[in-house]
Amino acid sequence: MTRERLSPADTRVLLLESIHPDATAFLSKAGYQVQSLDRALEEEELVSRLGEVDVVGIRSRTHLTERVLASAPHLLAIGAFCIGTNQIDLAAASTHGVAVFNAPFSNTRSVVELVISEIVALQRGLTDKSAKMHQGIWDKSAAGSHEVRGRRLGIVGYGNIGSQLSVLAEALGMSVYFYDTADKLALGNAKRCASMEELLELVDIVTLHVDGRPSNRGLFGENEFARMRKGSIFLNLSRGFVVDHAALRSHIESGHLAGAAIDVFPSEPKRKGEPFVSELRGLRNVVLTPHIGGSTEEAQQDIGNFVAGKLHDYLSLGSTSMSVNLPNLALPPRAGEFRVTVVHRNVPGVLAALNSLFASHDMNIEGQYLGTRGDLGYVITDTPNDFSPEVLASLASMPSTVRLRVL
């Protein structure tokens, strides 16, 4: 697929799911045609709407499937204005040469602050006490109420969120233990556990911060809840499908667990106001929130600016720094007046074939950058010479070429 010399004024951007207005303002100021919608789109509507779109921005409720991506021949890039990208078929995006960008760090602080507040609320039974007060019941009792200082916190998943939570929890006087399948550096006085089973038997509070990879489905169920210490509490602000909610309910009702906080669910309403169904409703000392871990104005503003900036860098410069699926190239200022980018299959001889083609047309190369990632390669070439229709046709017809752009 070739999009030759696509100017900002000709670039069509569709932003879905009430993405922060700063993203719209940023991209509009850069000259792009931007349309914003306050809702997610289902597959059929995506197929009909994306046919002429160059860039689409989504959050967690819009799913970009192989069928959707195949129906969008002009699509150059996807902005996931959130952390996760499991709602995007990344393999299909790569096959079509579509760059995907997300915001892996922008809402970290917001999620961590919610976790800390929920730990305090659960340790003090605040939601139950507040509910009684609204019913006119005065229950001034210290029974079952604890300080967080001195409690043992177990973090499953020690990535951006888990590690920052570790630091703040320790500042509150908690002892921190963590488990991660990858070899992660312990921050502060946190202690690494050799297995999740070891962690569960040690701590008073368990909080999950794992990613959305398929292998994490059903990660936490009956066996894991049974291993937790009696009277401990459980939190999940990662992915809904990693926890067996029926097992969680059973352990709350039996009194084995003292409480829980859940922000993500296996099935979530698509729109505000739709009915919410869960077996966790109505349980004592259980905090349920509607997937708002990163839903602060500060986080959404930062996400809007961060992802919009990544999209603009890709469209205007070809930069793929922090792309989820394409080889990552952070580019210096343009070396030549003209720039061509080629997403290609990662096979031997591509660079030699490109340079031979340029040489055969007396085109001098002033800068060239190459990166590979799995089955894909990405090469950017700066020249002082304009690209003739013959050169572009030859580049596009190379068997390895997936996506060709002239900037």
ZAMARGU-4260 file (C-alpha; in steps of 0.2 Angstrom, whole numbers, plus 5000, padded with zeros to 4 digits):
<rodrens>
0) 5000/5000/5000 | 5007/5017/4995 | 5001/5034/5002 | 5012/5046/4992 | 5015/5064/5000
5) 5000/5063/5011 | 4999/5081/5018 | 4992/5085/5036 | 4977/5093/5028 | 4973/5077/5018
10) 4976/5066/5034 | 4959/5060/5041 | 4959/5056/5060 | 4945/5048/5069 | 4945/5048/5088
15) 4933/5037/5098 | 4927/5035/5116 | 4929/5053/5122 | 4947/5054/5121 | 4954/5070/5130
20) 4951/5086/5120 | 4969/5090/5121 | 4972/5076/5109 | 4960/5084/5097 | 4968/5101/5099
25) 4985/5095/5097 | 4981/5085/5081 | 4970/5099/5074 | 4984/5112/5077 | 4996/5101/5067
30) 4984/5103/5052 | 4975/5086/5052 | 4957/5083/5049 | 4950/5077/5066 | 4933/5070/5070
35) 4929/5065/5088 | 4915/5053/5094 | 4910/5050/5113 | 4907/5032/5111 | 4915/5015/5105
40) 4910/5008/5088 | 4905/4990/5085 | 4914/4979/5072 | 4901/4983/5058 | 4901/5002/5061
45) 4920/5001/5061 | 4921/4992/5045 | 4910/5006/5037 | 4918/5020/5045 | 4937/5016/5043
50) 4938/5014/5024 | 4944/5032/5021 | 4952/5035/5038 | 4971/5037/5040 | 4973/5037/5059
55) 4961/5030/5072 | 4962/5033/5091 | 4953/5022/5103 | 4952/5017/5121 | 4948/5000/5129
60) 4931/4997/5123 | 4934/4998/5104 | 4940/4981/5096 | 4951/4982/5080 | 4950/4965/5073
65) 4958/4957/5058 | 4942/4960/5048 | 4941/4979/5053 | 4959/4982/5049 | 4958/4973/5032
70) 4943/4984/5028 | 4954/5000/5031 | 4966/5001/5017 | 4972/5019/5020 | 4975/5016/5039
75) 4993/5021/5044 | 4992/5021/5063 | 4982/5017/5078 | 4983/5027/5094 | 4978/5017/5110
80) 4974/5031/5122 | 4976/5019/5137 | 4989/5006/5143 | 4983/4990/5136 | 4982/4985/5118
85) 4974/4968/5119 | 4959/4976/5110 | 4969/4977/5095 | 4974/4963/5084 | 4993/4967/5084
90) 4998/4953/5072 | 4985/4960/5059 | 4991/4978/5061 | 5009/4972/5058 | 5003/4962/5043
95) 4995/4978/5035 | 5010/4989/5040 | 4999/4999/5053 | 5009/5007/5067 | 5002/5005/5085
100) 5006/5017/5099 | 4999/5017/5117 | 5003/5026/5133 | 5011/5014/5145 | 5016/5026/5159
105) 5004/5040/5158 | 4991/5034/5171 | 5003/5024/5182 | 5001/5037/5196 | 4982/5038/5195
110) 4981/5019/5197 | 4993/5018/5211 | 4984/5031/5221 | 4967/5022/5219 | 4975/5006/5225
115) 4982/5015/5241 | 4965/5023/5244 | 4956/5006/5242 | 4969/4997/5254 | 4965/5010/5267
120) 4947/5010/5265 | 4946/4990/5266 | 4957/4990/5281 | 4946/5002/5290 | 4929/4995/5283
125) 4925/5012/5277 | 4912/5008/5264 | 4902/4997/5276 | 4903/5011/5289 | 4898/5024/5277
130) 4883/5013/5271 | 4877/5011/5289 | 4878/5030/5292 | 4867/5033/5277 | 4855/5021/5284
135) 4855/5031/5301 | 4865/5018/5310 | 4879/5024/5322 | 4892/5010/5323 | 4908/5017/5332
140) 4918/5001/5333 | 4937/4997/5330 | 4933/4979/5327 | 4941/4973/5311 | 4949/4990/5308
145) 4968/4991/5305 | 4981/5003/5301 | 4991/5000/5285 | 5007/5003/5294 | 5015/4986/5297
150) 5004/4976/5285 | 5012/4965/5272 | 5008/4970/5254 | 5010/4957/5240 | 5011/4964/5223
155) 5008/4951/5208 | 5016/4960/5193 | 5030/4972/5196 | 5029/4983/5181 | 5027/5001/5180
160) 5012/5001/5191 | 5017/4988/5203 | 5034/4995/5206 | 5028/5013/5209 | 5015/5006/5221
165) 5029/4997/5230 | 5038/5013/5234 | 5022/5022/5240 | 5016/5008/5250 | 5033/5007/5259
170) 5033/5025/5263 | 5017/5022/5272 | 5026/5009/5283 | 5020/4993/5274 | 5032/4978/5271
175) 5032/4974/5252 | 5033/4958/5244 | 5032/4955/5225 | 5031/4941/5212 | 5034/4943/5193
180) 5038/4931/5180 | 5052/4942/5173 | 5068/4946/5183 | 5064/4963/5190 | 5074/4974/5201
185) 5067/4976/5219 | 5065/4995/5224 | 5068/5001/5241 | 5066/4986/5254 | 5054/4976/5243
190) 5057/4957/5243 | 5055/4946/5228 | 5046/4930/5230 | 5051/4914/5220 | 5033/4910/5217
195) 5016/4917/5218 | 5012/4903/5231 | 5025/4909/5242 | 5019/4927/5241 | 5001/4922/5245
200) 5006/4913/5261 | 5016/4928/5267 | 5005/4943/5265 | 4990/4952/5272 | 4985/4961/5256
205) 4986/4954/5238 | 4985/4966/5223 | 4986/4961/5205 | 4995/4972/5192 | 4998/4960/5177
210) 4996/4963/5159 | 4983/4957/5146 | 4993/4943/5138 | 4982/4927/5135 | 4992/4917/5147
215) 4986/4927/5161 | 4968/4922/5158 | 4961/4913/5174 | 4977/4917/5183 | 4969/4919/5200
220) 4955/4907/5205 | 4950/4895/5219 | 4967/4888/5223 | 4975/4905/5224 | 4961/4912/5235
225) 4962/4896/5246 | 4981/4899/5249 | 4979/4917/5255 | 4979/4920/5273 | 4963/4921/5283
230) 4957/4939/5285 | 4967/4946/5271 | 4961/4957/5257 | 4962/4956/5238 | 4963/4969/5224
235) 4962/4968/5205 | 4965/4984/5195 | 4973/4975/5180 | 4962/4964/5168 | 4945/4957/5172
240) 4948/4940/5164 | 4963/4935/5176 | 4951/4932/5191 | 4938/4919/5195 | 4924/4930/5202
245) 4913/4916/5208 | 4928/4909/5218 | 4931/4927/5225 | 4913/4928/5231 | 4914/4911/5239
250) 4929/4917/5249 | 4921/4933/5254 | 4905/4925/5260 | 4914/4912/5270 | 4924/4925/5279
255) 4940/4918/5273 | 4944/4935/5265 | 4940/4951/5274 | 4937/4962/5259 | 4941/4965/5241
260) 4942/4980/5228 | 4939/4976/5210 | 4940/4989/5196 | 4940/4977/5180 | 4928/4964/5175
265) 4927/4949/5163 | 4912/4958/5154 | 4910/4977/5155 | 4896/4988/5149 | 4900/4997/5133
270) 4892/5013/5137 | 4889/5024/5152 | 4872/5020/5160 | 4871/5002/5153 | 4867/4989/5166
275) 4881/4982/5176 | 4880/4963/5181 | 4892/4954/5193 | 4891/4941/5206 | 4901/4953/5217
280) 4887/4965/5219 | 4880/4967/5237 | 4895/4959/5246 | 4901/4967/5262 | 4917/4977/5262
285) 4919/4975/5243 | 4923/4990/5233 | 4917/4990/5215 | 4923/5003/5203 | 4919/5005/5184
290) 4936/5003/5177 | 4942/5020/5183 | 4960/5016/5188 | 4967/5028/5176 | 4952/5039/5175
295) 4958/5055/5182 | 4959/5072/5173 | 4977/5072/5175 | 4980/5055/5168 | 4968/5057/5153
300) 4976/5074/5148 | 4993/5066/5149 | 4988/5051/5139 | 4980/5063/5126 | 4995/5073/5123
305) 5007/5058/5124 | 4999/5047/5111 | 4994/5062/5100 | 5012/5067/5100 | 5018/5049/5095
310) 5005/5049/5081 | 5011/5066/5074 | 5029/5060/5075 | 5025/5045/5065 | 5015/5054/5052
315) 5027/5069/5050 | 5044/5061/5053 | 5042/5042/5052 | 5047/5040/5070 | 5042/5024/5078
320) 5049/5027/5095 | 5039/5016/5108 | 5028/5009/5094 | 5020/4993/5101 | 5022/4983/5085
325) 5034/4991/5073 | 5053/4991/5074 | 5057/5006/5086 | 5067/5020/5077 | 5069/5037/5086
330) 5075/5048/5072 | 5087/5063/5071 | 5082/5079/5061 | 5080/5075/5043 | 5096/5073/5034
335) 5090/5076/5016 | 5076/5086/5008 | 5066/5070/5004 | 5062/5055/5015 | 5054/5038/5011
340) 5049/5025/5024 | 5047/5007/5020 | 5039/4994/5031 | 5045/4977/5024 | 5045/4959/5028
345) 5061/4955/5038 | 5070/4945/5024 | 5088/4945/5018 | 5093/4958/5005 | 5080/4971/5007
350) 5092/4985/5011 | 5104/4980/4997 | 5089/4980/4985 | 5084/4997/4990 | 5101/5005/4989
355) 5104/4997/4972 | 5087/5004/4966 | 5092/5022/4972 | 5110/5020/4964 | 5102/5015/4947
360) 5092/5031/4947 | 5107/5042/4953 | 5100/5046/4970 | 5112/5050/4983 | 5108/5044/5001
365) 5111/5057/5015 | 5104/5047/5029 | 5097/5029/5032 | 5090/5021/5047 | 5085/5002/5048
370) 5077/4992/5062 | 5069/4975/5063 | 5057/4967/5075 | 5051/4949/5072 | 5044/4947/5055
375) 5045/4965/5051 | 5058/4978/5046 | 5057/4996/5044 | 5069/5007/5034 | 5070/5026/5032
380) 5080/5034/5018 | 5084/5053/5017 | 5090/5060/5000 | 5092/5076/4992 | 5083/5070/4976
385) 5064/5069/4974 | 5057/5052/4972 | 5051/5049/4954 | 5035/5039/4950 | 5046/5026/4943
390) 5056/5024/4959 | 5041/5024/4969 | 5033/5011/4958 | 5048/5000/4959 | 5049/5002/4978
395) 5030/4997/4980 | 5032/4982/4969 | 5046/4974/4978 | 5040/4957/4986 | 5046/4962/5003
400) 5036/4979/5004 | 5022/4980/5016 | 5019/4999/5017 | 5027/5013/5008 | 5026/5032/5012
405) 5034/5047/5006 | 5036/5061/5019
</rodrens>
